[in-house]
Amino acid sequence: MKAQTYRVDSIEAKTIQPKKNPFPTRPTIFFIYTRNLPISNLNSKVNYWKTNLSFGINLNQAAFSDNWSSGGVNSVALGTVLNYKAEYNKNDINYTSEVLLQYGKLKNEGQLERKTNDRMFFDNKAAVKLSKNWSFFGSVSFESQFDAGYTYSKDAQGNEVRSLISKFMAPGYLTESVGFEYKPVKYFSLRLGTGTARQTFLLDTTLYLNNPKNFGVPIGKTFRNELAFQVVANFDKDIMPNLNLKSRYLLFAAYEKLTGIDQRLDLTLTAKVNRLINVTVGATGLYDDDFSNQIQYSQNLALGIVFKMR
């Protein structure tokens, strides 16, 4: 069989050169610089303290002519308040210190002057966190007043007279407490003081003449100690823009007399008008059978200047 042959045509391949880039590029060049940082920047420290100081003052005054058709009485009133709070937080350790000082007076023409507010309160608490919401705490608090307190009445001639019922350190309260604190959010906390001791001081032993209960201190004595279970609930939150609600509830149940449980509720609603002017509404409800078997209450409304420092 005759072999067959085939012809294969070939095409000469030409080398294809890429077009020249009209925008030539150059390799990137990196430069490394060294810089000496100031030592002050390297030694900066974290501040674990948070402080808040506010001071407020309000003045009320009224004057009438003798022939004022609607009637009225000339009066002047002055009120002041100072609130300081310092808080330390680091890891699982918390320390909080709070100072509250309040004082106010009212003078109506033809009447003896009266207090509208009078309180000094110091509270210090240290806590160690046990879990996310629970801590073990220890606290010391002190409470008393600046000025003498009176009850007012009239004598047989219709003149106003007053009787002394309290003064500085008469009474005065010092309370030590250990227990557990529940704090699920920043604006609310609940202390359960399972081991609490309170000392009542009465440096004026003559007050029983106008207050037979003598604040629970035996007549002639200046000191009384009580062991108790204590509950303290604190709430402090801006419930609306420029509107803050602050409250503190205290329950003190002495182990020797669980039938007479002392309770106190303080409420303060503050509306911020501008950077300096605030409107404050305050109310206090108190039950303490060492002074009275009935509930005591007070209320105040103030428009004044408030200075704040942080």
C-alpha positions in Angstrom: 0.0 0.0 0.0 1.4 3.4 -1.0 2.0 5.7 1.8 0.2 9.1 1.7 1.8 12.4 2.6 0.2 15.6 3.7 1.4 19.2 3.5 1.0 21.4 6.5 1.0 25.1 5.9 2.7 27.1 8.6 2.2 30.7 9.4 5.0 32.7 10.8 4.1 34.0 14.2 5.2 37.6 15.0 6.2 38.6 18.5 3.5 41.0 20.0 5.0 43.8 22.0 2.7 45.5 24.7 1.9 49.1 24.1 3.8 51.7 26.0 1.9 53.0 29.0 1.4 56.8 28.6 1.4 57.1 32.4 4.6 55.6 33.6 4.7 54.3 37.2 7.6 54.2 39.6 8.2 51.8 42.4 7.0 53.0 45.8 9.6 54.2 48.2 9.0 53.9 52.0 10.6 56.2 54.5 10.8 55.3 58.2 11.2 58.1 60.7 11.9 57.8 64.5 10.4 60.3 67.0 11.1 60.7 70.6 7.8 61.1 72.6 7.7 63.4 75.6 8.1 61.6 78.9 4.9 63.2 80.2 2.9 61.3 77.6 4.5 58.0 78.6 3.8 58.5 82.4 0.1 59.5 82.1 -2.2 57.8 84.6 -5.8 56.7 84.7 -8.0 58.7 87.0 -10.3 56.3 88.9 -12.1 59.1 90.8 -15.3 60.8 89.7 -16.4 63.8 91.7 -19.5 66.1 91.6 -20.0 69.3 93.6 -23.1 71.5 93.5 -24.0 74.5 95.6 -27.4 76.2 95.5 -28.9 79.4 97.0 -32.4 80.8 96.8 -33.9 84.0 98.3 -37.5 84.9 98.7 -38.8 88.3 99.8 -42.1 90.0 100.0 -43.2 93.5 101.2 -46.6 95.2 101.4 -47.7 98.7 102.3 -50.0 99.2 105.4 -53.0 99.9 103.2 -52.5 97.0 100.8 -56.1 96.0 99.9 -55.4 92.2 99.6 -53.6 92.0 102.9 -50.2 90.4 103.4 -47.2 90.1 105.7 -43.6 91.3 105.0 -41.3 88.3 104.9 -37.8 87.2 103.9 -36.5 83.6 103.4 -33.1 82.3 102.6 -32.2 78.7 101.7 -28.9 77.0 100.9 -27.8 73.5 99.9 -24.5 71.9 99.3 -24.1 68.4 97.8 -20.7 66.7 97.2 -20.2 63.2 95.9 -16.9 61.4 95.2 -16.8 57.9 93.7 -13.8 55.6 93.2 -13.9 52.5 90.9 -11.0 50.2 90.1 -11.4 46.6 89.1 -13.8 45.1 91.7 -13.3 47.8 94.3 -15.8 50.7 94.9 -15.7 53.6 97.3 -18.4 56.3 97.6 -18.5 59.3 99.8 -21.4 61.8 99.9 -22.0 65.0 101.8 -25.4 66.8 102.0 -25.7 70.1 103.9 -29.0 72.0 103.9 -30.1 75.1 105.8 -32.9 77.7 105.4 -34.7 80.3 107.5 -37.9 82.3 107.2 -38.8 85.5 109.0 -42.3 86.9 108.9 -43.0 90.4 110.3 -44.5 90.1 113.8 -43.4 86.4 114.2 -40.4 84.7 115.5 -38.0 83.3 112.9 -38.4 79.7 111.8 -36.3 77.2 110.0 -37.4 75.9 106.6 -34.6 73.3 106.3 -31.8 72.1 108.5 -29.8 68.9 107.9 -26.2 67.6 107.8 -25.6 64.2 106.4 -22.4 62.3 105.6 -22.3 58.8 104.1 -19.2 56.7 103.3 -19.3 53.2 101.7 -16.7 50.7 100.5 -17.7 47.7 98.5 -16.1 44.6 96.9 -17.8 43.0 94.0 -18.9 39.4 94.4 -20.7 39.0 91.1 -22.1 41.1 88.3 -24.8 42.8 90.4 -23.9 41.9 94.0 -21.2 43.3 96.3 -20.2 43.0 99.9 -20.1 46.5 101.6 -19.3 48.3 104.7 -20.6 51.8 105.5 -20.5 54.6 108.1 -22.9 57.5 108.1 -23.6 60.5 110.3 -26.6 62.8 110.6 -27.5 65.8 112.7 -28.6 69.5 112.3 -26.9 72.9 112.5 -29.3 75.0 114.5 -31.8 74.7 117.4 -35.3 73.6 116.6 -38.5 74.8 118.3 -42.2 74.3 118.6 -44.3 77.5 118.6 -47.3 78.5 120.7 -48.9 81.6 122.2 -49.1 82.6 125.9 -52.1 84.0 127.7 -51.4 87.5 126.4 -51.4 86.2 122.8 -47.6 86.6 122.4 -45.7 84.0 120.4 -43.4 81.8 122.5 -41.2 78.9 121.5 -40.0 75.8 123.2 -36.6 74.1 122.4 -37.0 70.5 121.2 -33.7 69.8 119.3 -30.2 71.2 118.5 -26.8 70.2 117.1 -26.0 66.7 118.3 -29.3 66.5 120.1 -30.0 64.3 118.5 -27.0 63.1 116.4 -26.9 59.7 114.7 -23.8 57.6 113.9 -24.5 54.4 112.0 -22.2 51.5 111.0 -23.4 48.8 108.7 -22.1 45.7 106.8 -24.0 43.6 104.4 -24.7 43.1 100.7 -25.5 45.6 98.0 -27.5 44.9 94.8 -26.8 47.3 91.9 -28.2 46.1 88.6 -27.9 49.5 86.9 -25.9 52.7 87.5 -28.9 54.7 88.8 -30.3 52.3 91.4 -28.8 50.5 94.3 -30.1 48.5 97.3 -28.2 47.9 100.5 -29.1 45.1 102.9 -27.3 45.9 106.1 -27.6 42.6 108.0 -25.2 43.8 110.7 -26.0 47.4 111.6 -25.3 49.4 114.8 -26.6 52.9 115.5 -25.6 55.3 118.2 -27.9 58.1 119.2 -26.3 61.1 120.9 -28.2 63.6 123.0 -25.8 66.2 124.4 -28.6 68.3 125.9 -30.2 66.3 128.7 -33.0 68.8 129.3 -34.9 68.2 126.0 -37.2 65.7 127.6 -39.1 68.7 129.2 -40.6 69.5 125.8 -40.2 66.0 124.2 -41.1 63.3 126.7 -39.8 60.5 124.4 -36.4 62.1 124.4 -35.5 60.6 121.0 -35.4 57.1 122.6 -32.5 58.0 124.9 -33.0 57.3 128.7 -33.6 60.5 130.6 -30.4 61.8 132.1 -28.3 59.9 129.6 -26.5 61.2 126.5 -26.0 58.0 124.5 -27.9 55.0 123.3 -26.7 52.1 121.1 -29.0 49.9 119.0 -28.3 46.8 116.8 -30.6 46.5 113.8 -31.3 45.3 110.2 -31.1 48.2 107.8 -32.3 48.7 104.2 -31.1 51.7 102.0 -32.4 52.2 98.5 -31.0 54.9 96.2 -32.3 56.1 92.9 -30.8 58.9 90.8 -31.7 59.3 87.2 -32.6 61.9 84.5 -36.2 60.8 83.8 -36.6 63.4 81.1 -34.3 65.9 79.4 -33.2 68.5 82.0 -35.4 66.8 84.7 -33.7 64.7 87.4 -35.4 62.5 90.1 -33.4 61.6 93.2 -34.7 59.5 96.0 -33.4 57.7 99.1 -35.4 55.3 101.2 -34.1 54.1 104.7 -35.6 51.4 106.9 -34.1 50.8 110.3 -35.5 47.8 112.3 -33.9 47.5 115.7 -33.6 43.9 116.8 -34.8 44.7 120.4 -38.0 46.3 119.1 -39.2 45.1 115.7 -42.7 46.6 116.3 -41.4 50.1 115.8 -39.5 50.3 112.5 -38.0 53.7 111.6 -38.5 54.7 108.0 -37.6 57.7 106.0 -38.2 58.7 102.3 -36.5 61.7 100.7 -37.6 62.8 97.2 -36.0 65.6 95.1 -37.1 66.6 91.6 -34.9 69.1 89.9 -35.7 70.9 86.6 -32.8 72.7 84.9 -33.9 76.0 83.4 -30.4 76.9 82.2 -26.8 76.5 83.1 -27.2 78.4 86.5 -30.9 78.4 87.4 -32.8 75.3 88.7 -36.2 74.7 90.0 -36.3 72.1 92.9 -39.2 70.4 94.5 -38.4 68.3 97.6 -40.4 66.2 100.0 -39.6 64.1 103.0 -41.7 61.5 104.8 -40.5 60.2 108.2 -41.7 57.8 110.8 -39.7 57.6 114.1 -41.6 56.5 117.2 -38.8 57.7 119.4 -40.1 61.2 118.7 -43.8 60.8 117.5 -46.3 58.0 116.9 -47.5 59.8 113.8 -45.9 60.2 110.3 -43.9 63.4 109.9 -43.6 65.1 106.5 -42.2 68.2 104.9 -42.2 69.8 101.5 -40.4 72.7 99.8 -40.3 74.4 96.4 -37.3 76.5 95.5 -36.1 78.6 92.5 -32.5 79.5 92.8 -29.0 79.6 91.4 -27.0 76.4 91.4 -23.2 76.2 90.8 -21.8 72.9 89.7 -18.2 71.6 89.5 -17.0 68.3 88.2 
